[in-house]
């Protein structure tokens, strides 16, 4: 490869095909799924069959006797390598293998190891665990007051200062209570013309990445290498080092491409167990989950949201929000969801008087964590359904009502943080314009009724978080980017390479991105919450600028006049007499941030940037069957200035279609804590036929002034508006209001019959 | 019965090259391909519902995770790795890149092989026919709009080169 003279800028904003495109279409992209290491053992875990129970006995004799079984491991064995084997990002509440009791069906209790995965699976069936069942609790509202207590004592991790007040709290399922108070809510309700009050629910769903979760640990000399399908290699390194009591540099975490993440592969999941097993056996150990096992590992929070609004003169003057998050048996990142999402619960509206209470609850369901939106889709579902109901109640057009109340640039959001660079109105306008909202609409006839709906939402970025990047310019002028951001399909390798190329005047295709390897690539908090483009992107830009400054300094030191057209390769050759040397640029980025005050939940700088997304739909309801067909879907997002418009558009439609599944049919059926549809046979995810007849992705004109080249994240934004837009459209079409997801044909059918006064229940 | 007692030697062609190997009766085609360092077919759902493990056996698309390895004895197996044997991408692969028809790439080989199968049988499919034929392949990143565009684009490229 010849690296030519500096190119004109224009790398950013160009729809460069993904750098790894060829590897992906030929089936040669690397995933941990494919990884085979000499001498490797496979592990299969024995999982709890009860939702809550004391472990009375574990009999491993028959499993150990099976030919080909290498070893059978219980919590007692784990404690010989990790004396205090409790892990987690927010709370240290999750045992590597169950200790004394189990808290959900599917919890790992025993690990069986064999060279042949089929033998490990067969032996796992031979382990007998006896439980004394304990009273379970499954519902988030019941968990507030139930006698069943999932964890006897709360154990927040030291990571987050604002969780410290929870240390040692006993006999409660409330893992975190976040509160916000602004203005005088009681007075607003007392003075209101009208008060609207509703309750909305969401169901438990699962990420279902098609590459099931997988980790492989290799023991070394006083060291450990973990190959893992993880979105957060830096966190895995820190957490494994903490568990082992080792310095960070003895734990090496490597991540190739991910076959989907969506939040499932965040923080620490399979890594703790494979690390312990590798140390116990002194052999490499691989743990590959099946699709079924993923349903018992991490899910999206089911939720209940009680929302009430005071309305005076057509404006919302006060809003009360009570949100209950069903976190399942282990906190994972649920307490952060509770707070970070909780403070946007009143929605993107200009409301002076706000009260929010947001509760993270432990229950005996499989754990819930982050799933593409960090709780925001659950909130938007409620507040945009509610907003639509208010508009209808007042007899005002839903778009006009939103425009009247919308939060505009320069106005304070619920926390008191003033809105900057958030095109909320722009997104709403783009959708309304695209849908010809002000023009007459064909409402169907007979048993085919048509309607349309619209919804917008917003999200704060997780803060404060740090990213570090290294740009290494070689003697021929080509560049490597060392970064721990994980490319799980969102296209971060390509976008980050574009930033380097733009800054150093290279071609994007000539920048090589080195994948996360914590021995080599620097710290990055995690690839989550649409934070990478902004945080890692800023770090990458700083690193590239640092390299560029050094190249300029080199030119100057060689006596070249400023602006001379020597390329980096010429400079290196002039300096070292041959093709030799490197220039290393380093960039570290952490935005300013102010934590919400504990008593009021207020902060004047609660997020480094806002994400905005909205959806409009036109739908058709078959009033005889309750079947809803989506004829048209328009999604618009404020992404700042897009680094790669084509990848951004794919992110927008992909996020919206994923949320379409969570809206229309995805639902984990639970029976006594058991997931009765834990397979793609019974748990349907969107396929070709679920794509609306027409789907459009709009990039709203905007700029994030603090973002790299004006950009910010986009991975989640198009999920926000989907669910309420569809429910609002159903209401528009047939006059019924659904307040719980999913919006299944059965739910629509029942609501239609109920509206006719025929509930079907009295025909005995 | 010990697994080794069910082992049998089979002969088949893989992407045009003859293979002779011994496989146990329980082994499926995806695992056999993995033993032969072919990782383009991947087990995801394990039930033949997602299409990630698509492999062509005697020219017919099969779910590798539901096909016992011993059953390919004497047959022709084509995996995604064979499509660019000559060094150049197939028109379908190129169309997938040009249209940005994937994100994480895990399901992509399955979609690419199914698209080849579709275009062999129907060189000019309508959008409805594309959706029907690819309904058995799942993409959790939901790059479906781009996949539909890629299939149309590949179809017109292949028709153009057939006419030339």
Interface residues (C-beta under 8 A of the other chain):
Chain A: X15 X17 X18 X20 X21 X22 X23 X24 X25 X26 X27 X28 X29 X31 X33 X34 X36 X67 X116 X118 X207 X208 X209 X210 X211 X212 X257 X258 X259 X260 X261 X262 X290 X291 X488 X489 X490 X491 X646 X647 X650 X651 X653 X654 X657 X658 X679 X680 X681 X685 X686 X687 X688 X689 X691 X695
Chain B: X2 X3 X26 X34 X38 X39 X40 X41 X42 X44 X45 X46 X47 X49 X50 X52 X79 X80 X81 X83 X84 X89 X93 X96 X97 X98 X100 X102 X103 X104 X105 X106 X107 X108 X109 X112 X130 X131 X132 X134 X135 X137 X138 X139 X140 X141 X142 X143 X144 X145 X146 X147 X148
